[in-house]
Amino acid sequence: MGIGKTLIMVLALAMSTNAMSADYLFKGGKSGYTIVLPDDASQTERTAAHELQSIVKKIGEVTLPIL
């Protein structure tokens, strides 16, 4: 799976799941979301997950865990 498809899947899941009983990826420095990678994720997918984590941290001051 390419980096583009991985990011789209992650973002789609983040927007469609209701982890904090509100429609927020993060709020007040907290988030109920995680970034999930399969055990056999490629290096590109791992890099994409870390980049997404970094971007969310910059804009929301929240570090989403990567599992």
Backbone bond lengths (Angstrom), bond angles and torsions (degrees), N, CA, C in turn:
res aa  C-N    CA-C-N  psi(-1)  N-CA   C-N-CA  omega(-1)  CA-C   N-CA-C  phi
1 M - - - 1.450 - - 1.521 107.58 -
2 G 1.321 116.77 134.03 1.453 121.16 -177.67 1.514 112.43 -79.56
3 I 1.312 115.17 165.75 1.460 121.74 -178.29 1.524 111.49 -59.77
4 G 1.319 117.44 -39.20 1.458 120.62 -179.94 1.521 111.94 -63.14
5 K 1.322 116.77 -45.89 1.463 120.77 179.68 1.522 110.60 -65.40
6 T 1.329 116.77 -38.34 1.466 120.13 179.57 1.515 110.53 -63.52
7 L 1.332 117.23 -47.21 1.456 120.06 -179.67 1.519 111.54 -63.66
8 I 1.322 116.64 -39.60 1.462 120.04 178.41 1.515 110.15 -62.82
9 M 1.341 117.38 -43.07 1.458 120.51 179.73 1.527 110.81 -63.74
10 V 1.316 116.70 -44.01 1.463 120.69 -179.17 1.525 110.20 -62.93
11 L 1.319 116.75 -47.08 1.453 120.20 -179.26 1.521 112.00 -66.47
12 A 1.318 117.27 -38.94 1.463 120.59 178.57 1.524 110.40 -63.52
13 L 1.318 117.13 -42.30 1.462 120.49 177.95 1.522 110.91 -65.08
14 A 1.309 115.88 -40.57 1.465 119.92 -179.45 1.524 110.69 -63.68
15 M 1.313 116.96 -37.71 1.455 120.07 -177.47 1.524 112.35 -81.48
16 S 1.329 117.98 -24.45 1.458 119.39 -175.33 1.528 113.18 -95.35
17 T 1.313 117.60 -16.71 1.456 121.36 -178.64 1.518 109.70 -92.98
18 N 1.294 116.15 145.38 1.456 120.87 -177.94 1.523 108.97 -110.25
19 A 1.335 117.75 77.81 1.456 121.83 -173.79 1.516 113.89 -81.92
20 M 1.320 118.49 -22.00 1.460 120.50 -176.52 1.531 111.70 -117.88
21 S 1.302 117.69 20.22 1.465 124.31 -176.03 1.530 112.21 54.13
22 A 1.286 116.24 28.05 1.469 124.54 172.07 1.518 106.43 -155.51
23 D 1.296 117.05 166.87 1.460 119.63 -176.35 1.527 111.34 -92.31
24 Y 1.325 116.57 61.72 1.459 122.05 179.13 1.520 109.95 -127.36
25 L 1.322 115.71 138.69 1.461 120.22 171.45 1.519 108.61 -74.92
26 F 1.327 115.98 -36.00 1.458 121.94 175.50 1.522 107.97 -154.11
27 K 1.305 115.00 154.26 1.464 120.15 178.61 1.522 108.03 -158.83
28 G 1.313 116.00 132.88 1.454 120.24 178.21 1.511 114.12 60.54
29 G 1.331 116.43 32.91 1.461 120.16 179.59 1.512 114.95 75.85
30 K 1.338 116.99 14.36 1.462 120.96 -179.67 1.522 110.41 -131.32
31 S 1.319 114.44 154.12 1.460 120.50 177.08 1.519 108.94 -149.51
32 G 1.306 115.67 146.25 1.458 121.34 174.90 1.519 112.04 -99.88
33 Y 1.311 116.93 9.92 1.460 121.91 -175.63 1.516 112.21 -100.81
34 T 1.319 115.56 155.27 1.458 123.00 172.46 1.523 108.06 -132.84
35 I 1.299 114.86 159.44 1.461 121.58 173.61 1.524 105.53 -99.26
36 V 1.318 116.58 121.42 1.462 120.94 -175.20 1.515 110.12 -110.93
37 L 1.320 115.08 129.00 1.460 121.81 176.40 1.527 108.65 -117.94
38 P 1.329 117.18 144.77 1.458 118.36 174.15 1.529 109.83 -70.48
39 D 1.322 116.62 158.80 1.465 120.59 179.32 1.525 112.31 -58.58
40 D 1.328 116.09 -31.25 1.467 119.93 -177.59 1.531 112.24 -99.12
41 A 1.334 117.36 27.59 1.470 121.04 -179.34 1.526 110.43 -61.17
42 S 1.311 114.89 141.71 1.469 120.20 178.06 1.529 109.65 -74.45
43 Q 1.321 115.79 166.51 1.461 120.28 177.46 1.531 110.45 -61.38
44 T 1.317 117.12 -36.29 1.462 121.40 178.06 1.521 110.81 -63.07
45 E 1.325 117.21 -42.63 1.464 121.00 178.63 1.527 111.01 -66.66
46 R 1.323 116.70 -38.07 1.474 120.03 177.35 1.526 110.53 -65.55
47 T 1.320 116.04 -41.16 1.467 120.24 177.61 1.521 110.33 -62.87
48 A 1.330 116.76 -43.04 1.464 121.05 178.76 1.523 111.11 -60.96
49 A 1.323 117.45 -40.94 1.462 121.34 179.13 1.524 110.81 -62.87
50 H 1.331 116.67 -42.69 1.463 120.56 179.25 1.527 111.23 -68.68
51 E 1.306 117.01 -35.97 1.466 120.02 176.81 1.526 110.64 -66.22
52 L 1.322 117.24 -42.95 1.463 121.27 176.95 1.524 110.04 -61.25
53 Q 1.318 117.05 -44.66 1.459 121.88 178.04 1.535 110.74 -58.09
54 S 1.318 116.18 -43.48 1.464 121.45 -179.76 1.527 111.84 -65.37
55 I 1.322 116.81 -42.44 1.469 121.07 -179.70 1.527 110.48 -64.93
56 V 1.330 117.46 -45.27 1.457 120.65 179.39 1.531 110.17 -62.51
57 K 1.332 116.13 -38.76 1.471 119.38 178.78 1.527 111.06 -63.51
58 K 1.333 116.59 -39.98 1.474 120.62 -179.79 1.528 111.58 -66.41
59 I 1.328 117.71 -41.24 1.462 119.38 -175.13 1.519 113.90 -89.76
60 G 1.345 117.28 -23.11 1.452 119.18 -175.46 1.511 115.46 -124.41
61 E 1.334 115.89 -0.13 1.463 121.24 -178.28 1.525 111.84 52.58
62 V 1.330 114.46 39.49 1.472 122.46 179.21 1.514 107.52 -132.22
63 T 1.316 117.11 136.43 1.461 121.06 175.66 1.528 108.66 -103.98
64 L 1.323 115.51 109.55 1.457 119.94 176.74 1.523 108.05 -76.74
65 P 1.323 118.56 128.33 1.458 119.64 177.63 1.521 110.97 -67.93
66 I 1.319 115.86 147.99 1.466 121.64 176.03 1.522 107.62 -107.49
67 L 1.312 115.71 120.34 1.473 120.97 179.08 1.498 110.22 -110.10
